[in-house]
Amino acid sequence: MNILYITEIYPDPKRGVGVWGGGERQFYEISRRVADRGHDVTILTCHFLGQPAEEIVDGIKIHRIGLSRDPKTGGAYKSITPIFSYMLKTIGKAVELAPELIHSNAYFPVFPGRVGASLKRVPLVSTFHDVFTFKGWVEAQRSVGWGLLGYLTNLISVRLPSDEVITVSAQCKQKLIALGVPSEKITTIPNGVDLKLFDSIKIKKIPNQILYVGRLVNYKHVDWLLLAFADILKEVPDATLKIVGGGPERVNLEALVKKLSLADHVTFTGVTPTYEAVSSFYKESEVFVLPSTVEGEGIVLKEAMAAHLPVIGINVEGSGVLSLIQDGENGVLVEPNQPKRIAEKVIQLLQDKRMGRRMGAAGRKFVEKFDWDVIADRTLHVYHKVIGYTSG
């Protein structure tokens, strides 16, 4: 099968480009495994500075064209011209490549994916990792105008006809149905985790190290974690906090660290160029905290569980986090905007090592069914299904 994947960001660990979020990681892991199973795989993605326009990596043909994302933050450009230029160039290239099937990542790639699939009369599979409300878009963009554009892009891309829609959680599936996507067109395939990678890393624990991994954007609420950490230090003076990732909120978060006099205990790593490095951060830590209120699923929680870490997440209706954390079993759920409650739970886990080990073991057992090889096979099943529909 000749498969074209369209995604704005395709991780390039060799150059330290694009190792940003769960959606990008999903396409990276699945495409590599699909290629390993003998299929002809091509990637159509954005062209970041320092990358060649075309190359072959591990048997996968990568074409880079246009740029709809800000290289510094990974977020969409707040300018219409580069976004439309990216989509038009991507349509042309998709038609030229003439695949048997197109798989588009949310959100902008769905538009060229739909046009390319229609022109070449091939099936389109679209993946949506989460669906923001209008309010959520406005808060994320900190602008009514750009929030409206994001919301409309989200809404229209979801409603464009796809032969099959893949989503990562039951919560996101319900959001898609509410927007008019037929239930029978949606397949839920969760994100995976590279268990072999985590098991291969041998590293000593750093006592009382707390970890956050993710983009530094406002809806991730890393500020809540910093406020909690100020209280944690009062009970656990040798605690440290490692914040892994980059984004537009970094300047504000660093200012908060300074204001709270936490600089000696908090480390910002920036965007980490390899998954091996990030995996080492998990393995050396003792507690993982994801204070985000917007998650389609939360792949970082699975990675933390793969490293036997107890996890803390936020209890928000409709969040994919609720499909992963079983409160009191493999982690802890905390209500939104409750830094002191986060602090209480982290202190409890740092002081009660037995509880931490018990939750970590439960989490590891929970994620063993999410190996990326299994996820890739389930995705291939969707491809065969839609190819059968169109050829029939």
Secondary structure, DSSP 8 states (H G I E B T S, - for coil): -EEEEE-S---BTTTTBS---HHHHHHHHHHHHHHHTT-EEEEEE---TT--SEEEETTEEEEE----B-TTTSSB-S-HHHHHHHHHHHHHHHHHH--SEEEEESSTTHHHHHHHHHHHT--EEEEES----HHHHHHHHT-HHHHHHHHHHHHHHHHS--SEEEESSHHHHHHHHHTT--GGGEEE----B-HHHHHH------TTEEEEES---GGG-HHHHHHHHHHHHHH-TT-EEEEEB--TTHHHHHHHHHHTT-TTTEEEEES-S-HHHHHHHHHH-SEEEE--S--SS-HHHHHHHHTT--EEEE--TT-GGGGT--BTTTEEEE-TT-HHHHHHHHHHHHH-HHHHHHHHHHHHHHHGGGBHHHHHHHHHHHHHHHHHHHH-
